[in-house]
Amino acid sequence: MSNVAFSKGEDFATKVPLLIIGAGAAGLCAALAAKEAGGDVVVLERDASPTGSTGLSAGLIPAAGTKFQRVKGISDNPQMFAADIARKANGEADPAVVNAVAVGAAPLVEWLAERHRLPFEVVDNFNYPGHSAMRMHGLPSRTGRELIDRLRNAVEQNEIVILTHSAAELLIVNPDGRILGIEIARPDGTRERIGCDALILACSGFGGNPDLVRRYIPEMGSALYFGHPGNRGHAVMWGSALGAQLAHLGAYQGHGSLATPHNILITWAVIMEGGIQVNCDGRRFCDETCGYSEQAAEVLRQPGGFVWDIFDARIAGVARQFEDFREAEDAGAVLGFDTVEDMAQMIHVPVANFVEEWREVEKLKLIGSRDRYGRQLRAEQSCKPPYHAVKVTGALFHTQGGLAVDACGRVKRKDGTVFPNLFAAGGAAAGVSGSIARGYLSGNGLLTATVLGGLAGRAAAEQLLG
Ligand SMILES: Cc1cc2nc3c(=O)[nH]c(=O)nc-3n(C[C@H](O)[C@H](O)[C@H](O)COP(=O)(O)OP(=O)(O)OC[C@H]3O[C@@H](n4cnc5c(N)ncnc54)[C@H](O)[C@@H]3O)c2cc1C
């Protein structure tokens, strides 16, 4: 079990100025920013090759006021973005961190595009829940695999060392809270201590630790965890032992649209463009457009813990920009039908219930009205045959609670002061989603990983350089 060893001083055989634990988006952005600021940095990664939850994601980063938006005529700014984040989190997110990530996102995306050659584009054919402008920026494949590969490539181009097969297990700390170094374990059982002048925790949250999930997020205690299994909560455990301030441990990103049994993400575009979800009784059960995160628990509460995404061929065309959706089609998860009656029979839901729901939704679309759950329906989202259905379930994607940090990623003590040389970003830090799943605005995960990672890397390097 990971822990903390207090020591008044230690002679390390190996010492580096800046250590970063974790080579996901947070760690790699921190490393690139630190290097650019003149820092000497080494990244530690438990796996043979960095993937993390970043590599499993859709790789979409929200940013407001980018040149990519301007080219498409999208009007947006960081203030609107910050207001969207705060509104979704019901005012519970730390305003200083919200402001830092909202302001920092556009420069971050443009920096990755221009300096590190990540070919971002803005997704402009559908919008995500809670965003008042189209501001999701993705790579051509819309996959996190492409994001992590391109970030790793940039890190290698900048001659930054990533020590793989290096799981950080023990934090070595001076009694005043100054981090002296860490102890890593290798797969062959050997252990090594490495000293550092500053440390960035970019080892994400605790989704891969079922005990912590059950303790802090009981509603997802038995749900499928779809994030990186190596994220076992070291940052939270170390922080707890150090007396750090932990915030919003019940917050998480869920997703209510994971194709089952295929376990492939079905993009929320299928809902935002006019699709609906029905349960095995052929009934809708909520306003699906509130957010995919809170929808995970809603879906799991339905009989059997599954529901059906229902949409048409036009919507499938929008969804097809995602490699995941194309994979789902190849895997046979996306079923096709000529009539809604055929669909109801084939997916084994009561035909009368389903047809009644469907006709009601389509009628309200035509008059641009709200439904009984408050969902705004629009005429341009009317569905026409052929229709599609995908059986989906809810899953836990990643945890959003963690170490409370300031606007540069400096980890806070319980009294609000900061530790002298300890930083955190991404899933290791408390996010900007408030205390529950409903507070998660689409993209908050990679937002705090990339932007806070970059800010923490720069701040750590500048601190070391005096
Ligand atoms: C299916 C899916 C889709 C998603 N889509 C999106 C999206 O489109 N947009 C968005 O904003 N968010 C999305 N998310 C969330 C997003 O992936 C995460 O918020 C983000 O990747 C977190 O980045 P990170 O660098 O903090 O963690 P990670 O990418 O998980 O990286 C953490 C790294 O630390 C390593 N590590 C952990 N512990 C140790 C240790 N003790 N020693 C050494 N190394 C360690 C891990 O092996 C891992 O490589 C999605 C998540 C999932 C699961």
The ligand as a Gaussian input file, in Angstrom:
#p B3LYP/6-31G(d) Opt

LIG

0 1
 C      -13.946000       6.448000     -22.136000
 C      -13.567000       7.818000     -21.641000
 C      -13.812000       8.923000     -22.451000
 C      -13.458000      10.195000     -22.016000
 N      -13.590000      11.251000     -22.874000
 C      -13.201000      12.481000     -22.472000
 C      -13.231000      13.598000     -23.360000
 O      -13.496000      13.479000     -24.555000
 N      -12.929000      14.832000     -22.868000
 C      -12.551000      15.006000     -21.571000
 O      -12.299000      16.135000     -21.157000
 N      -12.409000      13.950000     -20.725000
 C      -12.713000      12.709000     -21.145000
 N      -12.554000      11.643000     -20.297000
 C      -11.878000      11.882000     -19.006000
 C      -10.357000      12.023000     -19.255000
 O       -9.910000      10.890000     -19.934000
 C       -9.585000      12.186000     -17.936000
 O      -10.153000      13.223000     -17.177000
 C       -8.126000      12.553000     -18.226000
 O       -7.578000      11.657000     -19.161000
 C       -7.291000      12.541000     -16.957000
 O       -5.950000      12.767000     -17.325000
 P       -4.801000      12.472000     -16.284000
 O       -3.510000      12.779000     -16.964000
 O       -5.089000      13.139000     -15.001000
 O       -4.920000      10.904000     -15.993000
 P       -4.550000       9.661000     -16.910000
 O       -4.652000       9.967000     -18.350000
 O       -5.343000       8.517000     -16.401000
 O       -3.018000       9.426000     -16.608000
 C       -2.577000       9.023000     -15.312000
 C       -1.311000       8.209000     -15.501000
 O       -0.695000       8.003000     -14.216000
 C       -0.211000       6.677000     -14.156000
 N       -0.107000       6.321000     -12.735000
 C       -1.122000       6.180000     -11.851000
 N       -0.611000       5.903000     -10.632000
 C        0.740000       5.868000     -10.762000
 C        1.822000       5.641000      -9.847000
 N        1.606000       5.382000      -8.550000
 N        3.097000       5.678000     -10.322000
 C        3.335000       5.930000     -11.650000
 N        2.349000       6.150000     -12.556000
 C        1.069000       6.131000     -12.099000
 C       -1.233000       5.862000     -14.917000
 O       -0.689000       4.639000     -15.357000
 C       -1.575000       6.814000     -16.067000
 O       -0.733000       6.601000     -17.181000
 C      -12.882000      10.363000     -20.712000
 C      -12.643000       9.254000     -19.892000
 C      -12.969000       7.981000     -20.352000
 C      -12.670000       6.798000     -19.476000

